[in-house]
Amino acid sequence: MKRFYLVRHAQSELNEKGVFQGRLDSDLTPLGFVQARLVAGFLKDKGIKRIVSSPQRRAYKTALIIGDVLSLEVDLDDRLREMSFGDLEGKSFWDLMEREREMIVSWLKDPVRFPLPTQEPVEAFEKRVSSFVEDMVSWEEDTVAVIAHGGTLHAIVCLTTGLDLSRLWRIHMDNASITLLEFDGSFRIAYLNRKCHLI
């Protein structure tokens, strides 16, 4: 059996400000650095043999801290970048909820039918994440940590469990949460959005 520990990056500066990030980059907050260290402590005895991360700074910094504790190098994979939210990147989520409520609520309910005006096309997003999932199952390592972003990790869960990406935002993963996928011919979710290590 293979195990994939999906880790959403620790709190970033733009997370703290409630800003749509997407392809924008920001560093970890002081709390984020603590969260990343707590994730590493949780993963230390899980037999992780490989760490794969998005190259975006908030994920990569989280992965580097985990790699330091686990004495593992970090492999970067561009397919793990967050979905691009286009012109909305850098804007306050709650301001948008006030000014463009109908658009945001529709997008959260079904990003396939109601995409944001200039976001990365859902088809292109699905294609790159599907490509990553196909490679995942062929890796020789049986226990891997994947450090990425909410949208990307939600897509991995959808694609490995038969959910359409219309359900992308029905899944929730907090900063520094851990989701465990197990693979033995097919995928199953062992747990989702686990945060007990952060207490």
N, C-alpha and C positions, 0 to 999 in steps of 0.2 A: 504493500500500500504506500502511496505517496501522500505527503502532507504539505500543504501550501499555507503558510501563515501570512495573511494579507494584513498589512499594517498601514493605516492612514497616517500620513505625516503628523508630527506634533504641531502644536499651535504656532502659527506664523504671525508676523506683525499685521498682515492684512486680515487674517482671521479675527484677530483681537479687535480690529476696527470695523468688522462687519462688511468688508468690501468683497465684491465679486473678483476672484483672482484669475481663474482660468490659466492663460499662458503668461500672465504677469508673474514676477518673482518677488519674493520677500524672504527675509531671514526668519529664523525661529525667535520667539520671544524668550525671556529668561524662563518662564514657565514651560515653554516648548522644549528647552534643553533638559529640564528636569523630567518632563514626560518621556522624552526619548530614552533617557537613562533608565527609567522605570520599565519601559517596554523591553529594553535590553536585558534587564534583570529577569523579567518573566520568561524571555526566550532562551536564557542561558543554558537551561537543562533540557531543552527540547530536541537536541540533536541536529540543529540547523547545520547544513553543509554548504549552503550557498545563499548569498544575499543579492537580490536584483532590485534596482531602484530606478525610478524616474530621474532624469538628469536635472529637473528643476530644483532650485536651491533648498526649498523647504523639505522636500522629500530626501534629497541627497544628504543634507546635514543630519536628518533623522537616521538615515541608513549608516552614515559614517560612525555615529555614536554607537549604534547597535553592533557594527562591524568591529569597533574597537574593543567592546566588551567580549564579543564572541571570537575575537582573533581571526576574523575573516575579511577578505577583500570585498569591495562592493562592485558588482557589475552594473553598468548603466544601460538602459534600454529606452530608446526614444519613443517607443510605442506606448510607454507608460505615462507620457505627459498627460496633463489634465486636458479635458475638452476645452477648446477655445470658445469663449462666450462673446467674441467679437467686440462690438462697440460698447457693450455693457461692462467690460473689464475695467476695474478701477473705480466703479461707482458703488455707492452704498446700497446694499440689498434692501434695507428697510426704507430708504428714500424711494427706491424703485417700486416697492410694494405700495407706497402711498400714491405715487404718480402714475404708475403703469400696472395697477393691481390685476386687471383682467388678463393682461399679457403674461405676467409672471405666474399667476395661479394656473392658467391654462398650460403653460410650459411645465410646471411642476407636476400637473396631473398626467400629461402625455407629451413629452418632448419630441415624439415622432410626428404627431399630427400638428403640434403647435410649437415649432422651433422658434428660437429667438431670431430676430431679423438678420443678424450677421454672424451667427455662431458657426462653428465648424459643422459641416453637414453630418447629420446622424449616420448616414451610410458610410462616409469616410471614417468616422469615429469607430463605428462597429467593425469595419474591415481591419483597422490596425489593432484593435483590442482582440478580435478573433484570431488574428495572426499570432499574437503573443500567447493566447491560450493554447493554440495548436502546438506551439513550441514547448510550452510548459510541460506537457505530458510526455514529451520525448526526452527531457533532461535525464541524465543518468543519476543525478542526486535525488534521493527520495524524500528529503525534508528541506524546504526552501522558504526563505522569508522574502516577500514581495512588498516593497515600500513604495507607495504611490499616493494618489489623490482620491477624494470622495467619488467623483464621477467615474474615473477609470476603474476603481475597485468595485463600484456598484455594477458597472458593465461586465466585469469579470464574473461576478456572482450571477448576474442575469444569464450570461452566455453559457455558463457551466451548469445551470440548473433548469434550462429550458424556458426561461422567462423572456418575453419580448422587451426590447429596450424602451418601449412605451412605459414600462414599470421602473425605469431607471431611478427616479427620485422617490419611489415608494420604499426604497431601501435607505437605511440611515446608518452612517458610520461616523462616530465622533473622532476628533483629533486624538491620535495615539491609541485608538482602539485596535483590537486584533480580531480578525475573523479567520476561522480555520476551515479550509476546504480539504476534504480527503478524496483521493482518487484511487479506485480499484476497478478499472474498466469503465466506471462512470463516476461522476462527482456527487458528493453529498456535503451539506453544510454541517459541520460538527458543532460550531457555535458562531454567532454573529454579533459584532459590535461589543466584544468583551472588554470590560474596563476595570475589572477588580484589581488589576496591578497598579492602577492610578490612585487608589485609596491610601 
